[in-house]
Every structure is written in C-alpha cells, then in structure tokens.
Amino acid sequence: MASTRNGPSRGKKTPSHHASRTSRHYWSREVMERSDALDLERGVFKLPPREMARSLKRSAERSTRKKSSPLRSAMSMLSFFENRGGKNLPAPRKQAIRRAKDELRKLFGREPKER
C-alpha cells in the first residue's frame, strides 16, 4: 500500500465523490466563508488594510459564537488567510494583511507590532 503525506493510501475515490463539483474544492475556503466563530463580510480580505481591520472588528464584536476575545478572533482570521494563501499570495496583499493586523491592534487599543 502506497503511503502519502496524509497517511496510507485508501485506493481510488469513486467518481461520484467529486461529481457535483465543477471546480476544485478547498476546505480552507469553506472556513473563510462559513467560519463557526465569525460571519465575515464578503470580500473582506480584498479591502484596504484599515477597512479590512474595521470589518473584522465588527464581525468579531457581533459574533456570539467566538471562543476567545474579539481581537484574538479577528487576528486569527487574518493569520489564517495569510497562511492559507502561502506563496500564492501576492506580496502587496501580504503587506496589506500585515498593515491590517497593525490597524486591528490600534482599534483594540494595543500597540502595533514593531518590525
């Protein structure tokens, strides 16, 4: 049995497994769209850093399902997006996310991180 990164191979998946999907399916996309912690505004990660931070703050403060503080929940979403984008995330977008993190810290009365 061949071994893969995620464990031993279970054989070929049946065609019906992916039959209803027309494009590739990513679990991380579902997390971003249907997070159990936050209801995110559509296109939030395409906004300029200040608006991105404000939107995440609103979502985090409105959420009744989050398990930690609003700042931590919002920051987690930003980090998740940045990490899932990985090397495919353009440098300007990475920079915008880092700026949004600083904006979030300011909005919550924390000092921005020194770089």
C-alpha positions in Angstrom: 0.0 0.0 0.0 1.4 3.4 -1.0 2.0 5.9 1.7 1.1 9.6 1.2 1.7 12.7 3.3 -1.7 12.3 5.0 -1.3 8.6 5.8 -1.7 5.3 3.9 -3.5 5.3 0.6 -7.1 4.1 0.7 -7.3 3.5 -3.0 -9.0 5.5 -5.8 -12.0 7.6 -4.9 -15.2 6.9 -6.7 -16.2 9.3 -9.4 -19.4 10.2 -7.5 -17.2 11.7 -4.8 -16.5 14.8 -6.9 -19.3 14.5 -9.5 -21.3 17.5 -8.3 -18.3 19.8 -8.1 -17.2 21.7 -11.2 -14.1 23.3 -9.7 -11.6 22.3 -7.1 -12.8 22.2 -3.5 -10.7 23.7 -0.8 -11.6 23.2 2.9 -9.9 26.5 3.7 -12.3 28.4 1.5 -15.2 26.9 3.4 -13.6 28.0 6.7 -13.4 31.6 5.3 -17.0 31.6 4.1 -18.7 29.7 6.9 -16.5 30.2 10.0 -18.0 29.0 13.2 -16.5 32.0 15.0 -17.2 34.9 12.7 -19.6 35.9 10.0 -17.3 37.7 7.6 -18.2 40.5 5.2 -18.0 39.3 1.6 -14.6 40.3 0.0 -13.2 41.5 3.4 -9.6 40.3 2.5 -9.6 42.4 -0.7 -10.3 45.6 1.2 -7.6 48.2 2.0 -6.0 47.4 5.4 -7.9 50.0 7.5 -11.3 48.8 6.2 -10.3 45.2 6.5 -9.5 45.7 10.1 -12.7 47.6 10.8 -14.8 44.9 9.1 -13.1 42.1 11.1 -13.5 44.1 14.3 -17.3 44.5 13.6 -17.6 40.8 12.8 -15.7 39.7 15.9 -17.6 42.0 18.2 -21.0 40.9 16.8 -20.3 37.2 17.0 -21.9 35.2 19.8 -20.1 32.0 18.8 -16.5 33.0 19.2 -14.4 31.2 21.9 -11.9 34.0 22.6 -11.7 37.8 22.7 -12.8 39.8 19.6 -9.2 40.9 18.9 -7.9 37.3 19.0 -10.7 36.0 16.8 -10.2 38.8 14.2 -6.4 38.3 14.3 -6.8 34.6 13.9 -8.8 35.1 10.7 -6.2 37.4 9.3 -3.4 34.9 10.1 -5.4 32.0 8.7 -6.0 33.9 5.4 -2.3 34.8 5.2 -1.1 31.3 6.0 -3.5 29.6 3.6 -2.6 32.0 0.8 1.1 31.0 1.3 3.4 31.6 -1.6 0.5 32.2 -3.9 -0.5 35.3 -2.0 1.0 38.4 -3.8 3.5 40.5 -1.9 1.2 43.6 -1.9 -1.6 41.5 -0.3 0.7 40.1 2.3 1.8 43.6 3.2 -1.9 44.8 3.3 -2.6 41.9 5.8 0.3 42.9 8.0 -0.9 46.5 8.0 -4.5 45.3 8.8 -3.1 43.4 11.8 -1.5 46.7 13.0 -4.8 48.5 12.4 -6.6 45.9 14.4 -4.3 46.3 17.3 -4.8 50.1 17.2 -8.6 49.7 17.0 -8.5 47.5 20.1 -6.2 49.9 22.0 -3.0 47.8 21.6 0.4 48.9 20.4 1.2 47.9 16.8 4.0 45.4 16.5 7.5 46.7 15.8 9.0 45.5 12.6 
